[in-house]
Amino acid sequence: MADVAKKVAASRGMNSGRIWTVPNLFTIFRLAAGIAICFQIEETQFVFVMVLLGSITDGLDGWIARKFNQCSSLGRRLDQIADFVFGLAVTYVILRWEGLTYYNLPIAGSIVIFATAVAFLRLAGWTANSSRLSKWRIALQFTAGVTIIATHAIPMPGAVVLRVLAYIVLWRTIVGYVEKPDA
C-alpha cells in the first residue's frame, strides 16, 4: 500500500519521503515569524525584518519546491497554515500600529474573512491552481504590507506618501479580486 501512495505522490510531482527540505524550512520560518511578530509587536525593526523575510520566503518556498522536485503533501498543508498565520499576523501588526481607520478596517476585514475561508477550504481538501496574475496580486499585497510596516520601523521622509500609496495598492488588489468579470 505504501508503494501505491509513493507512486501517486510521484505522479503528482510530490516527493513525499522528505520532510526537512529547504521549502519546508522556509515555510516553518514563515509560520514562526508570524507568531513571533505578534509577541514582539513593539519592536518595530524586528517586526519589519520578520515581515520582509517572511514575504520573501513565501514567494520562494513553492518555486524552490517545484524547481528542485521537493514538493510534498506535508509542505503543501504546512504552507497553507503558514500563509494563514503569517497573513493574519501582518494584518494584526498594521491594525495595531495604524489603529482602526475608515481606510484600513475594510481591508483588514476582507483579509480576515477571505484568509479564514480559504484556509478552511484548503485544509478540507479543496485546491486551486494559482494563476500568474493571482501570484502577482499576492506579491503586490505583501509588498504593500511590508511598505506600511517599513514606514513605521524606519524613519524616513515621505513615509505618509508611501503609506498612502501602499493602501491604494491594497485597495486596488483586493477590490480587483472581487470585481465581477465582464460578461
Secondary structure, 3 states (H helix, E strand, C coil): CHHHHHHHHHHCCCCCCCCCCHHHHHHHHHHHHHHHHHHCCCCHHHHHHHHHHHHHHHHHHHHHHHHCCCCCHHHHHHHHHHHHHHHHHHHHHHHHHHCCCCCCHHHHHHHHHHHHHHHHHHHCCCCCCCCHHHHHHHHHHHHHHHHHHHHHHCCCCCHHHHHHHHHHHHHHHHHHHHCCCCC
